């Protein structure tokens, strides 16, 4: 009887913790803005930090929130934004444009 109690207690404790973690994952779920993923897909994803953010995902989130201009990515420049769908257009007037470029 002494050897069976630990064998049964450890899996039981693991199951209880697993159920609690699963419930917490559902209860504390944070919805993410789909535009962040769309903007991050347009960036070069070099994680260079030239824009002032630690990575491209953080830069994309700042662009969606309006905290960074759309052209903040130095390596990406204006070229990726020309192929963007209208749902990804974020503050087009804050993006530096050269002569001859248009938003359509």
N, CA and C atoms as an extended XYZ file, in Angstrom:
312
Properties=species:S:1:pos:R:3:atomname:S:1:resname:S:1:resid:I:1 pbc="F F F"
N         0.819       -1.199        0.000 N   UNK     1
C         0.000        0.000        0.000 CA  UNK     1
C         0.861        1.260        0.000 C   UNK     1
N         2.043        1.182        0.585 N   UNK     2
C         2.895        2.372        0.641 CA  UNK     2
C         3.398        2.783       -0.741 C   UNK     2
N         3.571        1.868       -1.668 N   UNK     3
C         4.095        2.187       -2.988 CA  UNK     3
C         3.029        2.650       -3.968 C   UNK     3
N         1.773        2.350       -3.695 N   UNK     4
C         0.699        2.696       -4.626 CA  UNK     4
C         0.279        4.160       -4.477 C   UNK     4
N         0.317        4.700       -3.284 N   UNK     5
C        -0.119        6.080       -3.051 CA  UNK     5
C         0.679        7.090       -3.886 C   UNK     5
N         2.013        7.063       -3.908 N   UNK     6
C         2.740        8.020       -4.755 CA  UNK     6
C         2.485        7.788       -6.243 C   UNK     6
N         2.300        6.548       -6.639 N   UNK     7
C         2.056        6.246       -8.043 CA  UNK     7
C         0.720        6.821       -8.496 C   UNK     7
N        -0.254        6.873       -7.632 N   UNK     8
C        -1.558        7.433       -7.972 CA  UNK     8
C        -1.637        8.939       -7.715 C   UNK     8
N        -0.893        9.439       -6.740 N   UNK     9
C        -0.980       10.857       -6.377 CA  UNK     9
C        -0.331       11.758       -7.422 C   UNK     9
N         0.800       11.348       -7.955 N   UNK    10
C         1.507       12.204       -8.910 CA  UNK    10
C         0.691       12.414      -10.192 C   UNK    10
N         0.135       11.378      -10.812 N   UNK    11
C        -0.703       11.641      -11.988 CA  UNK    11
C        -1.971       12.431      -11.663 C   UNK    11
N        -2.543       12.213      -10.480 N   UNK    12
C        -3.738       12.959      -10.100 CA  UNK    12
C        -3.424       14.448       -9.961 C   UNK    12
N        -2.305       14.755       -9.344 N   UNK    13
C        -1.902       16.163       -9.210 CA  UNK    13
C        -1.624       16.757      -10.586 C   UNK    13
N        -0.991       15.984      -11.457 N   UNK    14
C        -0.718       16.453      -12.816 CA  UNK    14
C        -1.988       16.734      -13.592 C   UNK    14
N        -2.998       15.873      -13.427 N   UNK    15
C        -4.273       16.094      -14.109 CA  UNK    15
C        -4.963       17.359      -13.604 C   UNK    15
N        -4.947       17.568      -12.307 N   UNK    16
C        -5.588       18.760      -11.735 CA  UNK    16
C        -4.889       20.016      -12.242 C   UNK    16
N        -3.568       20.026      -12.241 N   UNK    17
C        -2.826       21.193      -12.732 CA  UNK    17
C        -3.079       21.398      -14.224 C   UNK    17
N        -3.146       20.313      -14.993 N   UNK    18
C        -3.423       20.421      -16.420 CA  UNK    18
C        -4.790       21.013      -16.699 C   UNK    18
N        -5.790       20.573      -15.983 N   UNK    19
C        -7.132       21.128      -16.151 CA  UNK    19
C        -7.173       22.609      -15.763 C   UNK    19
N        -6.488       22.967      -14.681 N   UNK    20
C        -6.450       24.366      -14.273 CA  UNK    20
C        -5.745       25.236      -15.313 C   UNK    20
N        -4.656       24.751      -15.881 N   UNK    21
C        -3.956       25.516      -16.917 CA  UNK    21
C        -4.796       25.640      -18.189 C   UNK    21
N        -5.499       24.565      -18.555 N   UNK    22
C        -6.379       24.628      -19.717 CA  UNK    22
C        -7.520       25.608      -19.525 C   UNK    22
N        -8.109       25.615      -18.348 N   UNK    23
C        -9.176       26.565      -18.043 CA  UNK    23
C        -8.639       27.993      -18.058 C   UNK    23
N        -7.461       28.203      -17.479 N   UNK    24
C        -6.871       29.548      -17.452 CA  UNK    24
C        -6.559       30.031      -18.862 C   UNK    24
N        -6.108       29.131      -19.745 N   UNK    25
C        -5.807       29.529      -21.122 CA  UNK    25
C        -7.072       29.977      -21.850 C   UNK    25
N        -8.190       29.347      -21.589 N   UNK    26
C        -9.443       29.751      -22.216 CA  UNK    26
C       -10.021       31.011      -21.580 C   UNK    26
N        -9.901       31.108      -20.276 N   UNK    27
C       -10.503       32.224      -19.554 CA  UNK    27
C        -9.729       33.525      -19.786 C   UNK    27
N        -8.412       33.462      -19.844 N   UNK    28
C        -7.574       34.651      -19.978 CA  UNK    28
C        -7.090       34.868      -21.413 C   UNK    28
N        -7.798       34.336      -22.383 N   UNK    29
C        -7.404       34.463      -23.782 CA  UNK    29
C        -7.466       35.926      -24.211 C   UNK    29
N        -6.438       36.356      -24.946 N   UNK    30
C        -6.368       37.724      -25.442 CA  UNK    30
C        -6.527       37.672      -26.957 C   UNK    30
N        -7.535       38.381      -27.464 N   UNK    31
C        -7.747       38.435      -28.906 CA  UNK    31
C        -6.719       39.370      -29.524 C   UNK    31
N        -6.153       38.942      -30.646 N   UNK    32
C        -5.116       39.698      -31.320 CA  UNK    32
C        -5.694       40.347      -32.571 C   UNK    32
N        -5.245       41.543      -32.854 N   UNK    33
C        -5.688       42.260      -34.041 CA  UNK    33
C        -5.112       41.575      -35.278 C   UNK    33
N        -5.943       41.130      -36.212 N   UNK    34
C        -5.421       40.436      -37.392 CA  UNK    34
C        -4.590       41.335      -38.299 C   UNK    34
N        -4.740       42.653      -38.173 N   UNK    35
C        -3.944       43.557      -38.995 CA  UNK    35
C        -2.467       43.505      -38.627 C   UNK    35
N        -2.162       43.151      -37.373 N   UNK    36
C        -0.760       43.072      -36.953 CA  UNK    36
C        -0.041       41.989      -37.739 C   UNK    36
N        -0.676       40.829      -37.893 N   UNK    37
C        -0.056       39.751      -38.669 CA  UNK    37
C         0.066       40.133      -40.137 C   UNK    37
N        -0.932       40.842      -40.665 N   UNK    38
C        -0.882       41.246      -42.073 CA  UNK    38
C         0.246       42.243      -42.317 C   UNK    38
N         0.426       43.183      -41.392 N   UNK    39
C         1.504       44.164      -41.537 CA  UNK    39
C         2.856       43.489      -41.327 C   UNK    39
N         2.955       42.586      -40.366 N   UNK    40
C         4.228       41.889      -40.113 CA  UNK    40
C         4.637       41.042      -41.312 C   UNK    40
N         3.667       40.534      -42.067 N   UNK    41
C         4.001       39.740      -43.253 CA  UNK    41
C         4.621       40.604      -44.347 C   UNK    41
N         4.350       41.904      -44.328 N   UNK    42
C         4.924       42.803      -45.326 CA  UNK    42
C         6.335       43.243      -44.974 C   UNK    42
N         6.707       43.133      -43.727 N   UNK    43
C         8.034       43.565      -43.288 CA  UNK    43
C         9.067       42.486      -43.603 C   UNK    43
N        10.353       42.859      -43.726 N   UNK    44
C        11.371       41.875      -44.108 CA  UNK    44
C        11.692       40.843      -43.027 C   UNK    44
N        11.264       41.059      -41.790 N   UNK    45
C        11.493       40.125      -40.676 CA  UNK    45
C        12.959       39.818      -40.460 C   UNK    45
N        13.780       40.849      -40.536 N   UNK    46
C        15.205       40.690      -40.267 CA  UNK    46
C        15.550       40.908      -38.801 C   UNK    46
N        14.598       41.396      -38.017 N   UNK    47
C        14.786       41.671      -36.588 CA  UNK    47
C        16.022       42.551      -36.361 C   UNK    47
N        16.216       43.552      -37.227 N   UNK    48
C        17.434       44.367      -37.186 CA  UNK    48
C        17.365       45.467      -36.135 C   UNK    48
N        16.175       45.973      -35.835 N   UNK    49
C        16.025       47.020      -34.835 CA  UNK    49
C        16.282       48.421      -35.355 C   UNK    49
N        16.437       48.613      -36.662 N   UNK    50
C        16.712       49.938      -37.204 CA  UNK    50
C        15.523       50.880      -37.062 C   UNK    50
N        14.344       50.328      -36.873 N   UNK    51
C        13.147       51.155      -36.722 CA  UNK    51
C        12.978       51.650      -35.288 C   UNK    51
N        13.760       51.110      -34.369 N   UNK    52
C        13.641       51.502      -32.973 CA  UNK    52
C        12.865       50.510      -32.131 C   UNK    52
N        12.417       49.420      -32.721 N   UNK    53
C        11.694       48.373      -32.006 CA  UNK    53
C        12.544       47.108      -32.013 C   UNK    53
N        12.390       46.239      -31.014 N   UNK    54
C        13.251       45.054      -30.940 CA  UNK    54
C        13.030       44.048      -32.055 C   UNK    54
N        11.869       44.031      -32.663 N   UNK    55
C        11.603       43.067      -33.727 CA  UNK    55
C        10.510       43.562      -34.651 C   UNK    55
N        10.305       42.820      -35.728 N   UNK    56
C         9.319       43.233      -36.730 CA  UNK    56
C         7.886       43.111      -36.206 C   UNK    56
N         7.616       42.144      -35.346 N   UNK    57
C         6.259       41.996      -34.819 CA  UNK    57
C         5.906       43.181      -33.908 C   UNK    57
N         6.860       43.642      -33.107 N   UNK    58
C         6.610       44.811      -32.262 CA  UNK    58
C         6.453       46.066      -33.106 C   UNK    58
N         7.219       46.182      -34.183 N   UNK    59
C         7.089       47.332      -35.073 CA  UNK    59
C         5.729       47.311      -35.774 C   UNK    59
N         5.288       46.137      -36.201 N   UNK    60
C         3.981       46.027      -36.846 CA  UNK    60
C         2.862       46.410      -35.877 C   UNK    60
N         2.979       45.979      -34.636 N   UNK    61
C         1.962       46.338      -33.640 CA  UNK    61
C         1.937       47.850      -33.404 C   UNK    61
N         3.105       48.463      -33.378 N   UNK    62
C         3.159       49.914      -33.188 CA  UNK    62
C         2.582       50.638      -34.395 C   UNK    62
N         2.796       50.109      -35.590 N   UNK    63
C         2.218       50.728      -36.786 CA  UNK    63
C         0.701       50.639      -36.777 C   UNK    63
N         0.169       49.503      -36.344 N   UNK    64
C        -1.283       49.337      -36.287 CA  UNK    64
C        -1.891       50.261      -35.240 C   UNK    64
N        -1.212       50.418      -34.100 N   UNK    65
C        -1.716       51.305      -33.042 CA  UNK    65
C        -1.521       52.774      -33.370 C   UNK    65
N        -0.708       53.081      -34.398 N   UNK    66
C        -0.457       54.466      -34.764 CA  UNK    66
C         0.690       55.095      -34.014 C   UNK    66
N         1.497       54.304      -33.316 N   UNK    67
C         2.630       54.823      -32.552 CA  UNK    67
C         3.882       54.960      -33.406 C   UNK    67
N         3.889       54.352      -34.582 N   UNK    68
C         5.030       54.438      -35.500 CA  UNK    68
C         4.482       54.685      -36.901 C   UNK    68
N         5.206       55.447      -37.709 N   UNK    69
C         4.730       55.665      -39.077 CA  UNK    69
C         4.819       54.384      -39.891 C   UNK    69
N         4.031       54.310      -40.945 N   UNK    70
C         3.985       53.114      -41.763 CA  UNK    70
C         5.311       52.850      -42.452 C   UNK    70
N         6.104       53.863      -42.694 N   UNK    71
C         7.385       53.688      -43.353 CA  UNK    71
C         8.549       53.623      -42.384 C   UNK    71
N         8.323       53.213      -41.156 N   UNK    72
C         9.381       53.195      -40.149 CA  UNK    72
C        10.441       52.140      -40.432 C   UNK    72
N        10.103       51.138      -41.194 N   UNK    73
C        11.052       50.053      -41.477 CA  UNK    73
C        12.043       50.530      -42.538 C   UNK    73
N        13.270       50.779      -42.119 N   UNK    74
C        14.294       51.267      -43.038 CA  UNK    74
C        14.661       50.231      -44.097 C   UNK    74
N        14.927       48.968      -43.750 N   UNK    75
C        15.270       47.993      -44.793 CA  UNK    75
C        14.115       47.694      -45.736 C   UNK    75
N        12.884       47.707      -45.230 N   UNK    76
C        11.729       47.414      -46.077 CA  UNK    76
C        11.356       48.581      -46.959 C   UNK    76
N        11.474       49.791      -46.419 N   UNK    77
C        11.161       50.987      -47.183 CA  UNK    77
C         9.706       51.054      -47.598 C   UNK    77
N         9.459       51.709      -48.716 N   UNK    78
C         8.087       51.907      -49.195 CA  UNK    78
C         7.639       50.785      -50.118 C   UNK    78
N         8.560       49.992      -50.618 N   UNK    79
C         8.212       48.968      -51.606 CA  UNK    79
C         7.169       47.967      -51.111 C   UNK    79
N         7.248       47.384      -49.903 N   UNK    80
C         6.225       46.399      -49.495 CA  UNK    80
C         4.825       46.993      -49.404 C   UNK    80
N         4.720       48.269      -49.133 N   UNK    81
C         3.409       48.871      -48.922 CA  UNK    81
C         2.659       49.068      -50.225 C   UNK    81
N         3.345       49.069      -51.354 N   UNK    82
C         2.659       49.220      -52.634 CA  UNK    82
C         1.800       48.004      -52.955 C   UNK    82
N         2.195       46.834      -52.466 N   UNK    83
C         1.451       45.610      -52.742 CA  UNK    83
C         0.456       45.260      -51.635 C   UNK    83
N         0.311       46.114      -50.650 N   UNK    84
C        -0.554       45.817      -49.510 CA  UNK    84
C        -2.024       45.965      -49.895 C   UNK    84
N        -2.836       45.137      -49.292 N   UNK    85
C        -4.273       45.256      -49.503 CA  UNK    85
C        -4.798       46.446      -48.696 C   UNK    85
N        -5.954       46.984      -49.054 N   UNK    86
C        -6.480       48.154      -48.328 CA  UNK    86
C        -6.685       47.907      -46.839 C   UNK    86
N        -6.885       46.666      -46.416 N   UNK    87
C        -7.079       46.411      -44.985 CA  UNK    87
C        -5.797       46.609      -44.199 C   UNK    87
N        -4.648       46.616      -44.885 N   UNK    88
C        -3.359       46.811      -44.212 CA  UNK    88
C        -2.924       48.261      -44.224 C   UNK    88
N        -3.621       49.117      -44.958 N   UNK    89
C        -3.181       50.502      -45.061 CA  UNK    89
C        -3.365       51.189      -43.722 C   UNK    89
N        -2.281       51.667      -43.184 N   UNK    90
C        -2.308       52.295      -41.873 CA  UNK    90
C        -1.682       53.668      -41.997 C   UNK    90
N        -2.424       54.698      -41.777 N   UNK    91
C        -1.929       56.062      -41.815 CA  UNK    91
C        -1.061       56.301      -43.049 C   UNK    91
N        -1.640       56.241      -44.245 N   UNK    92
C        -0.821       56.363      -45.443 CA  UNK    92
C        -0.117       57.709      -45.560 C   UNK    92
N        -0.625       58.743      -44.936 N   UNK    93
C         0.008       60.046      -45.054 CA  UNK    93
C         1.285       60.150      -44.228 C   UNK    93
N         1.512       59.245      -43.292 N   UNK    94
C         2.721       59.305      -42.481 CA  UNK    94
C         3.876       58.558      -43.125 C   UNK    94
N         3.611       57.887      -44.254 N   UNK    95
C         4.667       57.133      -44.911 CA  UNK    95
C         5.449       58.049      -45.839 C   UNK    95
N         6.776       58.058      -45.746 N   UNK    96
C         7.546       58.914      -46.647 CA  UNK    96
C         7.446       58.393      -48.084 C   UNK    96
N         7.071       59.274      -48.988 N   UNK    97
C         6.933       58.891      -50.389 CA  UNK    97
C         7.898       59.705      -51.240 C   UNK    97
N         8.407       59.072      -52.250 N   UNK    98
C         9.210       59.802      -53.222 CA  UNK    98
C         8.281       60.257      -54.340 C   UNK    98
N         8.777       61.095      -55.202 N   UNK    99
C         7.923       61.599      -56.277 CA  UNK    99
C         7.526       60.483      -57.212 C   UNK    99
N         6.309       60.507      -57.665 N   UNK   100
C         5.816       59.535      -58.613 CA  UNK   100
C         5.137       58.330      -57.985 C   UNK   100
N         5.132       58.216      -56.669 N   UNK   101
C         4.472       57.084      -56.025 CA  UNK   101
C         3.058       57.499      -55.632 C   UNK   101
N         2.145       56.576      -55.781 N   UNK   102
C         0.761       56.826      -55.404 CA  UNK   102
C         0.262       55.641      -54.590 C   UNK   102
N        -0.872       55.841      -53.914 N   UNK   103
C        -1.412       54.791      -53.048 CA  UNK   103
C        -2.408       53.911      -53.765 C   UNK   103
N        -2.509       53.901      -55.023 N   UNK   104
C        -3.429       52.991      -55.700 CA  UNK   104
C        -2.799       52.418      -56.894 C   UNK   104
